[in-house]
C-alpha cells in the first residue's frame, strides 16, 4: 500500500493543493488592492471634441454585401485619462478601448462598437493624452444608416494580470455625439 507510486501521488496532490491556495490568495489580494484604489470608479478621464464622420463604401472590407453600398462611421476625439491606478504588482498589461453605444433597430436593443484601442504595458504609459485622435477602426451597422442616432462614448479597460482572471471595467466619464452623414 505504501509503494513509490502512492508516495509520489500524495506529494503531487499536496503540491497542487498548496499552489491552488497560493493562487487563490494572490487573486484575492489583487482584487482587494484594486477595490482599495477604486479602479471601478476612475473619474480622471475626459472624452471631448467628438467629431463623427460617415461615408458610403461599396467594398466587402467595409461591410458591403454584393457590392451594395454600406454606411461606415469613424470618429475623431480628444482623450485625457490617468489609468495608473489599474497597475499594481500583479498587472502584466492593460488593454483600453473606446466604445460607442447607440440604440438599435428594435425597441429596447442597443449596439456597441469599438472605435479605438491601445495596449498599455507599464504604469509610465498609463497617462493618456490625445488631441484630435482618429479612430483606429471604421465601423458599420447592420442597418443601412447611422444617421440621427445618439451615441454614448465610454473608455473601457481590461486588466491582464500575471496570475488570475481578466478584470474588466470602465471609467465613469462618458461623451456623447450624434451620427451625421457626409455625402
Secondary structure, DSSP 8 states (H G I E B T S, - for coil): ---HHHHHHHHHHHHHHHHHHHHHHHHHHHHHHHHHTTGGG---EEEEEEEEEEEEE-SGGGT-STT--EEEEEEEEEEEEE-GGG--TTEEEEEEEEEEEEE-SSTT-EEEEEEEEEEE-SGGG-EEEEEEEE-S--EE-SSS--TT-EEEEEEEEEEEESSS--EEEEEEEEEEEE-----
